[in-house]
Each structure stands twice: as C-alpha cells, then as structure tokens.
C-alpha cells in the first residue's frame, strides 16, 4: 500500500471505528500519521506490504483505544 493510499484508508478506519468526521480524521492524521508511517516504511520506499497494513492501522490508532479489524 502506498503512503497516499494508507492515508486515505486511515481516514476510513477513523470514521468507521472511531466515529470521526472527515475534518476530525484529517486533523488527527496531521498529528499522528507521519510518525507511524515512518516506523513501518523502514526502507523509505513510500509503501508497506499489504500483509502488514492491519498492524499499521492498530499502531496508528493505539492512542484511541482497541481496534478490531
């Protein structure tokens, strides 16, 4: 998954699992997305393996509580 794709999917995860509005999700991701992305994109390729995406989403949202995917 590319970084842009992950950011868009993250907005959907935040809306679906944490009831955030698009504006809230965008603001929250502005603060939290890049550091989570950099942790998982260890090679700096701009993408992460699709197998690890659910783990990425859990890590990204851990401050918000449990995420059941």
N, C-alpha and C positions, 0 to 999 in steps of 0.2 A: 504494500500500500504506500502510495506517495504521501509526502507531508501535507500537501493540499487536500488530498482525499481523506487523510486521517483527521484533519481539522474539521472538514465538513461532516464526517461521520461522528466526530466528537460532539458536535452541536446536536445531532440527532440523539445520541446517547444521553446528553444532559437534558434534553427536552423530554424524552421518553421515560427515563429512570429517575430523574430528579426534578421534574416539572418546571424546568427553567424556560422562560420566554427566549425568543431569539436574541433579544438585546442582552438579557442576563447571561446567556451562554457565551455570547461574543465577548462580553466584558470579563467573564470568568476565565475564558480561554486566553485572553490577552495577558492575564497574570500568570497562568499556570501551564499553558500548552508547550511553550518552547523548552522549558527545562525538562519536562517529561519526554518530549521528542528527542532531545539531545542525549538523554540517558539510553534510549532504545536504539537510536540510529548511530551505533558505535563506530561505524565505518564512514560516517558522513556522506552517505550515498543519496540521501534525500528520500529513502524508502526503507520500510521494515517488512519483514516476512509476514505474510498473511496469517501464518500459524501463530505468531506472537501478538497479533492485534488485540485479542481479548485481554491478554496480560497487560498490554499497554494501556487499555481503557481502564482496567482496575487500578493500575498505578496512578494514572492521571486523576482519577476521581476519589482516591483514598481519603482525602480531606473531607469529602462529602458524606462518607459512610459506605456501607456494603453495596456492592454492585453485583447483581445476579444476571449474568448473561447466558 
